[in-house]
Amino acid sequence: MAISEIRVISIIGVISSLNFVVKTCGESCSFQPDDALSFYPDNKEIGKFSPVVEENPFNKPLKTLKQLARSVDFSLKIIDSSDFDVEKEDIDEFVNYSMENLGSFLKQQQSILEKIKNCEKSLTKISHFVGKNIDLDEVHACCYLKSRFGRITKENFEKTKTSSNNPYILFFPFTSDDTHYWGVYFCPIENLEEIDLIFSKFGFEKLDTLGIHGTPEQKIEEIGLEIKKYKANLVKIDKEINHFLEVNEKRFLKFYTKLSQLKTYFDIKNHAFKYSDSFILVGWILAEKADSLKEKLEDIQGVEAQIERAEKVPQHEIPVKLKNKGFFKPFESFTRMYGVPNYEGFDPTPLLAVTYTIIFGIMFGDVGQGLVLSIGGYLAFRLKKMVSAKILIFCGILSVIFGFVYGSFFGFEHALDPLYKRFFGMHEKPIEVMLPENINRILLYSIAIGCVLISMAICVNIFYSFKRGKFANAILSRNGVAGLIFYLSAVLLIVISQIPVNMGFFLFPYIFFLMILPLTCIFLRVPLGKQLFEGGDVSQIKWGEYLIESVIEILFETILGFLSNTLSFLRIGVFVLVHAGMMSVVFGLAEMCGGVGYCAIIVLGNILVLVLEALLVSIQVMRLEFYELFSRFFGDTGSEFRPVVVEDG
């Protein structure tokens, strides 16, 4: 069984030792706290306990450090800080020190960025007046005329020409964009108020030019020098920030790690309960670490710990930790997609790992493409540390193995013929996929694989149902002994009907005892289960509703379900044929082009088929695993064991 053993650990002690207790539990990396009071429902004294509610003092400084790190693009990570023991005062001092230094740099940086932004806005506006060689000082010095620089929409500009007889309603455009004209209008001082009002009605947007001296070209040059100066200051500040981080990098990471630990450990206190000067804390722990944690806890003054088997704790859902190694480990992610099993159930990860890779290899059999898949998975694992990428390695290896069976190498169906002749004395590959007589054989083999896997899944359900004491489910259900006998008998009957064997007298007893009788057991599963195994009262059953439901279950969920589940495995053979068919299309197109086009289409076609078919095959195999196999033995899902651990982020 690939499910780790779990124990319940109950901790009782004086409240003054609680901080040491939660620290010890957190450092074990295998303690999952739970509601302590729920473990003592019948204890009258337990009602006197109240929850420990304290604000975590490490939340704020940790948040501050994270914000500072994000602001200066500093990558935080958990490091070894076992030799780094500090008090809360030391933490606050370092956080304040970091805020004073980095905060000062960041304020300067923000101020300069704001100035650069304003300069760039001014630059954009003034650039619209370049080219007319206008000295703005001379314009502003006019005694009798006033000027207004700005922009107006193209639509309103046309309206200014026709909407008024006022001779001063004249706008002189300099440049334009998609929607506006940029320019200026002049008017006598005594008419300024009137003209401004008219232009404001036309939506004129004024540009303040009072602070601009000389020509626009001179101002643009001046702004450019300012931006250059500001950017030089930014570089200087960046260097000061980098210098601060280089000097304080190790301290920064150690304080971050220590804060993350203290914050995480302190959160455990929220699961404790107190009464007077005592506390109680209960949680789950891995069996192999239970004794070690108990010893460490009892070394703390005024603390006692008790360990019990998880199975002996009533009315609690025991958390589940999958325990798989090596080849099986990466496939745990697939199992979790369906849900972790019940603690007393069956971990399907090893079964999934073996069947998934084999079925994938059968459906995607190609030596060349399988090698590419394995190499891609290996590189993804080594470079990106993607554990799930290991699945591609194993699937690729099986694809290579079945590729040798099909004789396919990047779609070249006879490229490996010399290999078979040299080492096996064969004139050609073992299986010619696209031959008409082999197509039916491949499809029949696919159904045979389905029959074996479905029977295996039912056997798993029978075994674990017996183990958990669910005898009615193990014997009378469609995924129990009755269902297995019916299914195998039906499959055998179909096989016998295809060969010249006269069953004669044995046909009726065969059908009655091996098919009708098991279906009757499934039909009467509830009343029989109550009578034989549960000792229940069948008089409470509403027979009308029950008979209708049972008939539907027999007809649809059992008979049609077995049929559809078995035929679903035809997709294995179909994808074998699809791969060969897609590659034949690629070669057909390549031969039509010839020359360089031939090589290009072969390469691009292989890439397309590799990506598309690998994706489709992955999905289809997963569908077979989840719907045709898992659903037969995966009953009640459990909750995953999530111990308190210090994590980045």
Secondary structure, DSSP 8 states (H G I E B T S, - for coil): --B--EEEEEEEEEGGGHHHHHHHHHHTT-EEEE-GGGG-TT-GGGGG-EE-----TTHHHHHHHHHHHHHTT--------TT----HHHHHHHHHHHHHHHHHHHHHHHHHHHHHHHHHHHHHHHGGGTTS---HHHHHT-SSEEEEEEEEEHHHHHHHHHS---TT---EEEEE-SSEEEEEEEEEGGGHHHHHHHHHHTT-EE---TT--S-HHHHHHHHHHHHHHHHHHHHHHHHHHHHHHHHHHHHHHHHHHHHHHHHHHHHGGGG-EEETTEEEEEEEEEHHHHHHHHHHHHTSTTEEEEEEEGGGSTT----B-B---GGGGGGHHHHHHH--B-TTS---HHHHHHHHHHHHHHHT--HHHHHHHHHHHHHHHHHH--TTHHHHHHHHHHHHHHHHHHT-BTTBTTTTHHHHHHHH--SS-S--TTSHHHHHHHHHHHHHHHHHHHHHHHHHHHHHHHHTT-HHHHHHSTTSHHHHHHHHHHHHHHHHHTTT---GGGHHHHHIIIIIHHHHHHHTHHHHHIIIII---GGGS-HHHHHHHHHHIIIIIIIIHHHHHHHHTHHHHHHHHHHHHHHHHHHHHHHHH-HHHHHHHHHHHHHHHHHHHHHHHHHHHHHIIIIIIIHHH--SB--B---------
